[in-house]
Amino acid sequence: MPSIECSGESRNDHVWNDGCSHLNFPIVMKVEEIRDVNEHRLTYAKAGVSIDAGEELVRRIKPMVRKTFNDRVLTDIGGFGGLFDARFPDMKFPVLVSSTDGVGTKIKVAIDAKRHDTVGQDLVNHCVNDILVCGARPLFFLDYFASGKLHVEVGESVISGFVKACTENGCALIGGETAEMPGIYQGEDYDLAGTIVGIVDRDRMFRRESVAEGDVLIGLPSTGLHTNGYSLARKALFPRYALDSKPETLAGESIADALLHVHRSYLHPINHLLGMFEPGKDIHALSHITGGGIVGNTSRVVPEGLMLNVHWDAWHRPPIFQLIQDAGNIPEVEMRRAFNLGIGLILLVPADRTEAVETALVNFGEAPVRIGNVIRN
């Protein structure tokens, strides 16, 4: 800013107590008038975006986010981009695997229940599973948190969920974006999205070409709806039940509890198997059961000319699914398309390796169930 010299020599000037001369304007604004002008000046905060709230959220989350870092993370929080050491000398042909997803209207259940620490876990675990079925292990995760009005405590709770799941999955949370967008989101509403990047050696990838007639479908249990089918579930349940309702079907559990069970990660049991069995030979493919259900998702890893033969009565469905179906009078075919129905991950395994794979899963603490096989179309 240029300096201003004040001489105070002009007879037409009014000398203030700062020793400088000032023009003696004929109109002098009163204090009240100045305050009124200031109050009508537009600021970012008055437009609905609080930079202070955003900075406070970053201040709060920094310590916990840093706990997800490892030796490969080369930047701290606050930069323009997250840097990650991409040297993998132990791999012959490293392949990066990426995925982006959201949590859907499960967020609305979390908002109404005022429980915000689980949806972040849902998102990370969902993304981990999506790259896991390619054979990849996670490297780092980036999140996007958007709201109409940023409530720092809510944002902190959501991000604590990201941190918890990233830690459990050995994944660094190296970046994110917090967006406050008044006019786009209303009231307490917010939305989440996340991107994950993982890695797999090309020779260890799962390929749909490996799947063959006679392969057995081994299902691993889900924890509930995971992150799919919530629009249908909410439409069916909430005209009849409140979030704190405890229908007899749920054996003492509330609707909120049943709907907000965390989408589980299958990383650790699958990594256990990959230390014992060869992808493409002992385990032909994996399928993460999300929107589209068991058939819709597993068909994505089945070659042309083959199809799935699912034994729908081979496992016990968690009671929340029966409650949803009864409350909404939903046809069985629609239930199978919209929900995982209690099976969150499916392994497609050659018949002669099925028993060995099942034994390894049981020894790891899993409860695998044979739910069908691959047949000729």
Secondary structure, DSSP 8 states (H G I E B T S, - for coil): ----------TTEEE-TTS-EEE--S----HHHHHHHHHTS--TTTTT--HHHHHHHHHHHHHHHHTT--TTB---TTSSS--B----TT-SSEEEEEEEEE-TTHHHHHHHHT--SSHHHHHHHHHHHHHHTTT-EEEEEEEEEEESS--HHHHHHHHHHHHHHHHHTT-EEEEEEEEE-BTTB-TT-EEEEEEEEEEEEGGG---GGG--TT-EEEEEE-SSSTTSSHHHHHHHHTTT--TT---GGGTT--HHHHHT------HHHHHHHHTTS-BTTTB-EEEE--TTHHHHHHGGGS-TTEEEEE-TTSS---HHHHHHHHHHT--HHHHHHH--TTEEEEEEE-GGGHHHHHHHHHHTT---EEEEEEEE-
